[in-house]
Amino acid sequence: MKLDIRHILPYLSALLIYLSYPPADLGFLAWVAYVPLFIYVIDLASRQDKVRLSFLHTFLAGFLFFIIGAFWIRHVSYLGIFVIAFILAFYWLVFAVIIRYAFRLRPALILLPMLWVVLEYVRSFLFTGFPWFFAGHSQYKWLTLIQITDITGVYGLSFLVLFINLTITAIILKRRYKILLISSIGVICVICGYGYIRLGSVQTTDGPSIGIVQGNIEQSLKINPNDPYEIYRKHIDLTADLIKNNSNKTDMIIWAETMFPYYIRTDYPVSMELLTGTAAACRTPMLIGAVSATFNKPDADIPLNTANSAYYIGPTGQILGRYDKAHLVPMGEYIPLRNIFPWIEDIILSFTRLPYAAEIVPGANFEPFTLGNHRFGVLICYESIFPELSRAFVRNGADFIVNVSNDGWFKDSSELEQILAISAFRAVETKRAFVRATNTGISAVISPTGRLNILKDKRGISKEVAY
């Protein structure tokens, strides 16, 4: 059987696209990574035989890309990574199918980058959304380029990357490339010019002094702690060290997502005493990640419902505010159609490492908290990948955004670097500083220009720290 070398092209694109993101982090490859795939689907448009086989190869290339790129999901569920990759691979297939039949109507080549960006947009919200591995995300280090996202979002940068890929494709295929080449040079000049001017125009002022406590509690200890007080004690000790070693006044101290190891029982106010007493003992405002819970009986072990919360507590122990995570993780934080198909819960538990199927109640309040003369919004965990949430806080007057997260689920995988790269775009889009405070992973302060100030060695999660 003779091998058709053309079928290698989508797999070559999958490899190059993967290498353009962390952990390889070779962002420059993104400017050529889509060329093999574009050549393949253009050739597919004129092919009369083996069309279904070509569709299959495109789908499999997408499937392999998402398997390898998001392999960190295996730490939560091996089945989950295959299911998610299977679903996301359909975007590659849809791309190939539309190009195949649309090109028979003789549309312009410009359809390729436009369609890919439209599919990225659809992927950002369909089935609750998974805006990961967008073409523009690969360029997070190029500060001049990414400034355009405060107008277009990451989609504008994705279009630029794909437009350059299209121009290279047209040159290789000798398809009316001169106008594309001229347009590419013009667009790059405009975007770089805008970025240069924007970088020079961004005005920043001194903000509050924020301390971040990173306890590096392994997720296995978080799920089944032998002694929850040990987790609490570690954070208290690190907080004391932070206050002692900081010569300047710390305006707020942050404990990451769910790092308060006890349920905050909304039906039992006494459970808040330890939480509020922590800030009072430190005599410093604190933002503490905790789980708010309601039980159907006082001695119940499993809550009736919960909320993934961040409590803002004043220096005398008063509760100043509470933010409940609004964009929940399907399967991990809630089970779609659970009431209609209760057997879904048993399937989820049998194929994941979750102790029980959570029923977390989403929040809906995007009113910023006040810290001195400043106001800040709070995002929890992977909410940092959804631009509309950051913008909601900024529209309500937030001067900066705090993202508390527990990346312990994913250990020391590439997820830590990938989500940091995506988070950089939230700072650029809103022109607000973005503080990322993690339990494990990479805590950082991202400037309004997207510059990363990593507070710890990029891959180092071996010891607990306080910044």
C-alpha positions in Angstrom: 0.0 0.0 0.0 1.5 3.3 -1.1 1.7 6.0 1.6 0.2 9.4 0.6 2.7 11.8 2.0 0.0 14.6 2.0 -1.6 13.0 5.0 1.4 13.9 7.2 0.7 17.6 6.8 -2.0 18.0 9.5 0.1 16.0 12.0 3.1 18.3 11.2 0.9 21.3 12.0 -0.2 19.6 15.3 3.4 19.2 16.3 4.4 22.7 15.5 1.4 24.2 17.2 2.1 22.2 20.3 5.7 23.4 20.4 4.6 27.1 20.2 3.0 26.9 23.6 4.5 26.0 27.0 6.3 23.9 28.0 8.4 24.1 24.8 7.3 27.8 24.6 8.6 28.3 21.1 6.1 31.0 20.2 7.8 32.0 16.9 6.8 28.6 15.5 3.2 29.7 15.5 3.8 32.0 12.6 4.4 28.9 10.3 2.7 26.1 12.3 -0.6 26.3 10.5 0.9 26.3 7.0 0.9 22.5 6.6 -2.7 22.3 7.7 -3.8 25.2 5.4 -2.0 23.5 2.4 -3.8 20.2 3.3 -7.3 21.6 3.5 -6.8 23.7 0.3 -5.7 20.5 -1.5 -8.7 18.7 0.0 -11.0 21.3 -1.5 -10.0 20.2 -5.0 -9.7 16.5 -4.3 -12.3 14.0 -5.6 -11.0 10.8 -4.0 -10.2 9.8 -0.4 -12.1 12.8 1.0 -13.3 11.0 4.0 -9.8 9.7 4.7 -8.5 13.2 4.7 -11.3 14.3 7.1 -10.2 11.5 9.4 -6.6 12.5 9.3 -7.5 16.1 10.1 -9.6 14.9 13.0 -6.9 12.6 14.3 -4.3 15.3 14.1 -6.5 17.6 16.2 -7.2 14.8 18.6 -3.5 14.1 19.1 -2.7 17.8 19.5 -5.2 18.2 22.4 -4.2 14.9 24.0 -0.6 15.9 24.2 -1.1 19.6 24.8 -3.6 19.1 27.6 -2.2 15.9 28.9 -2.2 17.5 32.4 -5.9 16.7 32.7 -4.9 13.1 33.4 -4.1 14.1 36.9 -7.8 14.5 37.4 -9.2 11.9 35.0 -7.6 9.8 32.3 -11.0 9.4 30.7 -11.5 13.2 30.8 -8.5 13.9 28.7 -9.7 11.6 26.0 -13.2 12.9 26.1 -12.1 16.6 26.0 -9.6 15.9 23.2 -12.3 14.0 21.2 -14.7 17.0 21.5 -12.1 19.6 20.7 -10.8 17.7 17.7 -14.2 18.3 16.0 -13.2 21.9 15.6 -10.4 20.8 13.3 -12.8 18.6 11.5 -15.4 21.3 11.1 -12.6 23.6 9.7 -11.6 21.0 7.1 -15.2 20.3 6.1 -16.2 23.9 5.7 -13.1 24.7 3.6 -13.7 21.6 1.5 -17.2 22.6 0.4 -16.9 26.4 0.6 -13.9 26.4 -1.7 -15.9 24.7 -4.3 -17.8 28.0 -4.4 -14.6 29.9 -5.1 -14.4 32.0 -1.9 -11.2 34.0 -1.1 -8.3 32.5 0.7 -9.0 34.9 3.6 -11.7 32.5 4.7 -9.0 30.2 6.3 -7.9 32.6 9.1 -11.4 34.0 9.5 -13.0 30.6 9.9 -10.3 29.5 12.4 -10.8 32.6 14.6 -14.6 32.1 14.4 -14.1 28.6 15.7 -11.9 29.8 18.5 -14.7 32.2 19.5 -17.2 29.4 19.5 -14.9 27.3 21.5 -14.7 30.0 24.1 -18.4 29.5 25.2 -19.8 26.3 23.7 -20.3 23.6 26.4 -19.3 26.3 29.0 -16.2 27.1 27.0 -12.5 26.0 26.8 -10.6 29.1 25.6 -7.2 27.3 25.7 -4.6 27.0 22.9 -5.8 30.0 20.9 -3.3 31.0 18.2 -2.7 34.4 19.9 -1.9 32.9 23.3 1.4 31.7 21.9 2.6 35.3 21.6 2.2 36.3 25.3 5.9 37.2 25.6 5.9 39.7 22.7 4.6 42.8 24.6 4.5 45.1 21.6 2.3 42.7 19.6 -0.1 41.8 22.3 -1.2 45.4 23.1 -3.7 45.2 20.3 -5.8 42.8 22.4 -7.1 45.7 24.5 -9.1 46.5 21.3 -9.7 43.1 19.6 -9.2 40.6 22.4 -6.9 37.7 21.8 -8.9 37.0 18.6 -7.3 39.9 16.8 -3.9 38.5 17.6 -5.0 35.1 16.6 -6.1 36.5 13.2 -2.7 38.1 12.7 -0.8 34.9 13.4 -3.1 33.0 11.0 -3.0 35.7 8.4 0.8 35.4 8.3 0.4 31.6 8.0 -2.0 32.2 5.1 0.5 34.5 3.3 3.2 31.9 3.6 0.8 29.2 2.3 -0.1 31.4 -0.7 3.6 32.0 -1.5 4.3 28.2 -1.4 1.2 27.4 -3.6 1.8 30.5 -5.8 -1.8 31.6 -5.2 -2.1 35.4 -5.6 0.2 36.0 -2.7 1.4 39.6 -3.6 -1.6 41.3 -2.2 -1.5 39.1 0.9 2.2 39.8 1.4 1.7 43.6 1.1 -1.3 43.3 3.5 0.7 41.2 6.0 3.5 43.8 6.1 1.0 46.6 6.5 -0.9 44.9 9.3 2.2 44.0 11.2 3.5 47.6 11.0 0.1 49.0 12.2 -0.1 46.5 15.1 3.5 47.0 16.1 3.1 50.7 15.8 0.0 50.7 18.0 1.8 48.4 20.5 4.8 50.7 20.7 2.7 53.8 21.3 0.4 51.9 23.8 3.4 50.7 25.8 4.6 54.3 26.1 1.2 55.6 27.1 0.3 53.2 29.9 0.5 55.1 33.1 0.9 53.1 36.3 0.8 54.4 39.9 1.9 52.7 43.2 -0.8 50.4 44.5 -1.3 48.6 47.7 1.4 46.2 49.1 0.0 42.7 48.8 1.4 39.6 50.5 0.9 36.1 48.9 1.1 32.9 50.9 1.8 29.8 48.9 1.6 26.7 51.0 2.2 24.1 48.3 -0.3 21.7 49.8 -0.5 18.6 47.7 -4.0 17.9 46.4 -4.1 14.5 48.0 -3.8 16.2 51.4 -6.4 18.8 50.5 -8.9 16.1 49.5 -8.3 13.8 52.5 -6.4 15.7 55.2 -5.3 13.7 58.2 -5.4 16.9 60.2 -6.9 20.0 58.6 -5.3 22.1 61.3 -1.9 21.3 59.9 -2.8 23.0 56.7 -4.1 26.0 58.6 -1.1 26.1 60.9 1.3 26.1 57.9 -0.5 29.1 56.4 -0.5 30.9 59.7 3.2 30.3 60.1 4.0 31.6 56.6 1.7 34.6 57.2 3.6 35.4 60.4 6.9 35.1 58.5 5.6 37.4 55.8 4.6 40.1 58.3 7.8 39.8 60.2 10.1 39.9 57.2 8.3 42.7 55.4 9.8 46.0 56.5 6.9 47.9 54.9 3.3 47.7 55.9 1.4 44.9 54.1 -2.0 46.2 53.0 -3.5 42.8 52.3 -2.5 39.1 52.6 -3.9 36.5 50.3 -4.4 32.8 50.9 -5.1 30.9 47.7 -8.2 29.0 46.6 -9.8 26.8 49.3 -6.7 27.1 51.5 -8.8 27.6 54.6 -9.2 23.9 55.3 -12.6 24.0 57.0 -16.1 24.4 55.7 -17.5 27.9 56.3 -21.0 26.8 57.3 -23.5 29.4 56.2 -26.1 27.8 58.5 -23.8 27.9 61.5 -22.2 31.3 62.1 -19.7 30.0 64.8 -17.8 28.3 62.0 -16.6 31.7 60.8 -14.9 32.5 64.1 -11.6 30.9 63.1 -11.7 32.5 59.7 -12.4 36.0 61.0 -10.1 35.6 63.9 -7.2 34.8 61.5 -7.3 38.3 60.0 -7.9 39.9 63.4 -4.8 38.1 64.8 -2.7 39.3 61.9 -4.3 42.8 62.1 -4.2 42.9 58.4 -6.9 42.7 55.7 -7.0 39.3 54.2 -8.4 37.6 51.1 -8.9 33.9 52.0 -10.1 31.1 49.7 -12.6 28.9 51.4 -15.6 26.6 50.8 -19.0 28.0 51.9 -21.3 25.1 52.7 -24.9 24.4 53.7 -25.7 21.1 55.4 -29.1 19.5 55.8 -28.4 18.4 59.4 -25.8 19.6 62.0 -23.9 16.3 62.1 -23.8 15.7 58.3 -20.4 15.1 56.8 -21.3 15.9 53.1 -22.8 19.3 52.5 -26.1 19.8 50.8 -24.5 22.4 48.5 -21.4 24.5 48.5 -19.8 27.6 46.9 -16.2 28.1 46.0 -15.6 31.4 47.8 -13.1 34.1 48.5 -13.7 35.9 51.8 -12.5 39.5 52.2 -11.9 40.1 55.9 -10.9 43.4 57.6 -8.1 43.8 60.1 -10.5 43.6 63.1 -12.1 40.4 61.8 -15.2 41.9 60.1 -16.4 40.2 56.8 -16.1 43.0 54.2 -17.2 40.9 51.3 -17.5 37.5 49.6 -17.0 36.4 46.1 -18.4 33.1 44.9 -16.9 31.5 41.8 -19.3 32.2 38.9 -17.9 30.1 36.0 -17.8 26.5 37.3 -15.9 23.5 35.9 -18.3 21.0 34.4 -18.0 17.5 35.9 -15.5 18.8 38.5 -17.7 21.4 40.2 -21.1 20.5 38.9 -22.6 17.7 36.8 -24.7 18.8 33.9 -28.1 17.1 33.7 -27.5 15.5 37.0 -31.2 15.8 38.1 -32.4 14.2 34.9 -29.8 11.5 34.6 -28.6 10.7 38.2 -26.5 7.8 36.9 -24.0 10.3 35.4 -22.7 10.9 38.9 -21.6 7.3 39.3 -19.9 7.3 36.0 -18.0 10.5 36.9 -16.8 9.2 40.2 -15.7 5.8 38.7 -13.4 7.5 36.2 -12.0 10.4 38.2 -10.1 10.9 41.5 -12.8 13.0 43.0 -14.0 11.9 46.5 -17.6 12.8 45.7 -19.6 14.6 43.0 -19.7 18.3 44.0 -22.8 20.4 43.6 -21.3 23.9 43.8 -23.7 26.9 43.5 -22.3 29.6 41.1 -22.0 33.2 42.1 -23.2 36.2 40.2 -21.8 39.2 41.9 -19.0 41.2 40.2 -18.9 44.2 42.5 -15.3 45.0 43.4 -13.9 45.1 47.0 -12.4 48.2 48.4 -8.8 48.3 49.8 -7.8 51.8 50.9 -8.1 54.0 47.9 -8.2 51.1 45.5 -10.8 48.6 44.3 -10.2 45.1 43.2 -12.0 42.2 41.6 -11.5 38.5 42.4 -11.4 35.5 40.1 -11.1 31.9 41.3 -9.1 29.2 39.6 -9.6 28.9 35.8 -11.9 31.9 35.7 -8.7 33.8 34.6 -9.1 32.3 31.1 -12.5 34.0 30.5 -12.0 37.6 29.5 -15.6 38.6 30.1 -15.2 38.0 33.9 -12.3 40.4 34.2 -14.1 43.0 32.1 -17.2 42.7 34.3 -15.1 43.7 37.4 -13.4 46.5 35.5 -16.7 47.9 34.2 -17.7 48.1 37.9 -14.6 50.1 38.8 -11.9 47.6 39.7 -8.4 49.0 39.7 -6.7 45.5 39.7 -7.7 41.9 39.6 -6.7 39.1 42.0 -6.9 35.5 40.9 -6.7 32.9 43.7 -6.1 29.4 42.4 -5.2 25.9 43.6 -3.2 24.3 40.8 -2.4 21.3 43.0 -4.7 19.2 40.9 -2.2 19.3 38.1 1.1 18.9 40.1 4.1 20.3 38.2 2.6 19.9 34.7 2.6 22.3 31.8 -0.8 23.5 32.9 0.9 25.9 35.4 2.8 27.7 32.6 -0.1 27.6 30.1 -2.6 29.2 32.4 -0.1 31.9 33.4 0.4 32.8 29.7 -3.4 33.0 29.2 -3.8 35.2 32.3 -1.4 37.7 30.9 -4.0 38.7 28.3 -6.5 39.6 31.0 -4.1 42.3 32.2 -3.4 43.6 28.7 -7.1 43.6 27.7 -8.2 45.5 30.7 -5.0 47.5 31.3 -5.2 46.5 34.9 -2.6 44.8 37.0 -3.4 41.1 37.5 -2.3 39.3 40.7 -2.1 35.5 40.5 -1.9 33.9 43.9 -1.6 30.1 43.9 -1.4 27.3 46.3 1.0 25.3 44.0 2.1 26.6 40.7 3.3 30.0 39.6 2.3 33.0 41.7 2.9 36.2 39.8 2.1 39.9 39.3 1.3 40.8 35.7 1.6 44.4 34.8 -1.1 46.2 32.6 1.3 45.7 29.7 1.4 42.0 30.1 4.9 41.8 31.6 5.2 38.9 34.0 6.8 39.4 37.4 7.1 35.8 38.5 7.4 35.6 42.3 9.0 32.2 42.3 11.1 30.0 40.0 9.0 29.1 37.0 9.0 25.4 37.7 9.8 25.4 41.4 7.0 24.2 43.6 9.2 22.3 46.1 8.8 24.4 49.1 6.2 26.6 50.8 6.8 30.4 50.4 5.4 33.7 51.4 6.0 36.7 49.2 
